[in-house]
Amino acid sequence: MKNTFEHALPNAQGYFGEYGGSFIPEELQKVMDDINTAYNECRQDPEFQSELARLYKHFVGRPSPIFHAENLSKKYGTPIYLKREDLNHTGAHKINHCLGEALIAKKMGKQKLIAETGAGQHGVALATAAALVGLECDIYMGEVDIAKEHPNVVRMRILGANVIPATHGRKTLKEAVDAAFEAYLKDPINQLYAIGSVVGPHPFPMMVRDFQSIIGNEARVQFQEMTGTLPDNLVACVGGGSNAMGLFTAFLEDKSVAIHGVEPAGRSLTQVGEHAATLSLGEPGVMHGFKSYMLKDEQGEPQLVHSVASGLDYPSVGPQHSYLKDSGRVQYGTANDQEAIDAFFELSRCEGIIPAIESAHAVAYAIKLAQQGEQGSILLNLSGRGDKDIDFVVENYGCDYGIESLI
Ligand SMILES: *Cc1c(COP(=O)(O)O)cnc(C)c1O
């Protein structure tokens, strides 16, 4: 590693090496600068930090436990541990950064939070934070995802948020990002665009990472308490990359810890539009206001992407992941749709835990590591629970697992 204070990145301009930065219209740059200033104040403000800590503990239910998955460990011949972000209020890690963003918006005097959502998890977490903190909330979501993730759409509406469909292109996450961005440009002063991962222009990749780093900070202490040592391997799925950065950050300088990010290989890695393996197959470029690896088509536009997990369905990735890939500190591999579905049932039936399909990619990869002969311990981030996915999985894959339609 080039830099021993790696997690002190990014620099003042928001760069992680050559990635990150801020590629946005001038009038928006001023707004981003204000958010950056407000965030840096909050970061050093004991009152802000203690309010966030109070909400993490009493509202989210942190610290989330680490569970030693003994059945899975026995079956695959290596110790596997799960960081249980699935147990958080609202069912995933996203509440960690949504609460932070909502508190910052409130502090800045904004009236409304707006965001895009893929699986609906970011939308639910943000609508929850908005309700708690007392802000309005508009959520943009692809029409395809609205149909697929119906329970989350209902949740957001119950929580008082407006759910606005994105109806162009593939009608999934990327289109939702476009629609939300357009709406944001109309009134960036009174709204805060609460980005849902470690992506977007500076300061978002840094800010969302910092809020999520509670995962690894807890896990590093908990794992040592449980086992007396550090884990040999970390595994997390990578969509935009927030749950992965959340787990990885505390361990970046622990040379003995191998770190693995898992991208979605979808239906096929060799066909454009059938995967979203950005770091594995993409190249550096600029999109959605930041520089990072991305999947481009021949015109240099974002490629169509696919994953069975709506939350992983994104043609770029957080800039710090691009930096960590190039520096070699993190290895990026893949799990495909079928492997994720198999792991979804495996964890459910082996351990009594139904994972989010996104998190099932990490489970699948941990199993692959074990099958390839890895003997060291594996700590994987179970980023969310699978309640939102059960209807989709049973409808599309149930018959492979002996579940006939009940209707
Ligand atoms: C959104 C989501 C992801 C993907 O987002 P990251 O920013 O890559 O973490 C992963 N798991 C779950 C459960 C999600 O809801």
The ligand as an SDF file (V2000), in Angstrom:
LIG
                    3D

 15 15  0  0  0  0  0  0  0  0999 V2000
  -28.5260   -1.4230   -1.3940 C   0  0  0  0  0  0  0  0  0  0  0  0
  -28.0410   -2.6850   -0.8720 C   0  0  0  0  0  0  0  0  0  0  0  0
  -26.7750   -3.1840   -1.2380 C   0  0  0  0  0  0  0  0  0  0  0  0
  -25.8930   -2.5200   -2.2490 C   0  0  0  0  0  0  0  0  0  0  0  0
  -25.4440   -1.2420   -1.9100 O   0  0  0  0  0  0  0  0  0  0  0  0
  -23.9690   -0.9670   -1.4420 P   0  0  0  0  0  0  0  0  0  0  0  0
  -23.8850    0.5090   -1.4550 O   0  0  0  0  0  0  0  0  0  0  0  0
  -23.0530   -1.6210   -2.4230 O   0  0  0  0  0  0  0  0  0  0  0  0
  -23.8170   -1.5340   -0.0930 O   0  0  0  0  0  0  0  0  0  0  0  0
  -26.3470   -4.3530   -0.6460 C   0  0  0  0  0  0  0  0  0  0  0  0
  -27.1260   -5.0230    0.2280 N   0  0  0  0  0  0  0  0  0  0  0  0
  -28.3370   -4.5880    0.5790 C   0  0  0  0  0  0  0  0  0  0  0  0
  -29.1350   -5.3780    1.5440 C   0  0  0  0  0  0  0  0  0  0  0  0
  -28.8350   -3.4090    0.0400 C   0  0  0  0  0  0  0  0  0  0  0  0
  -30.0530   -2.9830    0.3980 O   0  0  0  0  0  0  0  0  0  0  0  0
  1  2  1  0
  2  3  1  0
  2 14  2  0
  3  4  1  0
  3 10  2  0
  4  5  1  0
  5  6  1  0
  6  7  2  0
  6  8  1  0
  6  9  1  0
 10 11  1  0
 11 12  2  0
 12 13  1  0
 12 14  1  0
 14 15  1  0
M  END
$$$$
